[in-house]
Amino acid sequence: GKVIIQFAIDRSGNVPKLVIAIPSGAEPLDRAAVAGISASNPFPPLPNEFKGDQIRLQLSFTYNGQR
C-alpha cells in the first residue's frame, strides 16, 4: 500500500493542516501514515532564514513495497 500525505509546518513548528492526498485503500495504512506525522507534531520551529509563514510538504509512505 502507498499513502500520499500533504501537510504544512508553520513557523512555530506546528502542523495546522494535514490531508491524505491519495489514500492507500487500506484504512489501517492511512491511519499509520497520519499517526507518523501527528506523533512528530510539533516539529522544531522553522529557521529564521526561512522567509515564508509555513512550509508545505508531501510525503509518500510505502508499506510492504517491493525492493
N, C-alpha and C positions, 0 to 999 in steps of 0.2 A: 504494500500500500504506500501511496505517496500523498502527502498533505502539503499544500502551499498556504502559509500563514503570512499575512501582511499586518504590520503594526508600526506604531510610531513611538519614539522615545523623546520626551520633552526635555527642556534644558535642565530640569532638576533630576532627571533620570527616571521619571515615572512613565508608565505606558498608558496614555489616555484612551487609546483605541487599538483593538486587536480584532481582526476578522479572519475567518477561514476563507481564503480566496478560491481554493479548489479543494473540496473535501476528498477524502480517500475512498469513500463509500462504506467505510467501516467506522462506526461511531467511536469505539474504543481507541482507535488510532488517532482520530481527530482530537479527542479529549486529551490524549497523551501529548500531542504536539502543543495544544493550548496550555496545558499544565507546565510544560517545559519553559515556556516564556513567562507565564504567570509566576512561577516559582523564582524567577530571576528578578522580578519586579520588587523594589526599584533597582534599576541599573545605576552605575555611577553617573554623576552629573556629566553633561556634555562639557568638553573643554572650552575655556574662554575664547580660544582661537576660532571655534565654530561659530559662525555668524547667524545661523538660522535659529528659529524658535524651536524646531524639532527636526529629528532625522527620521526618515521613513525607510523601513526595511521590509524585505520579502525573504522569507526562509523556506526552504524545501526540506521536509522530513521524509526520508525514505526508510521504510521498515521491511526487513527481510528481502532487501534488494539483491539482485544478482551482482556478483563481483566480476 
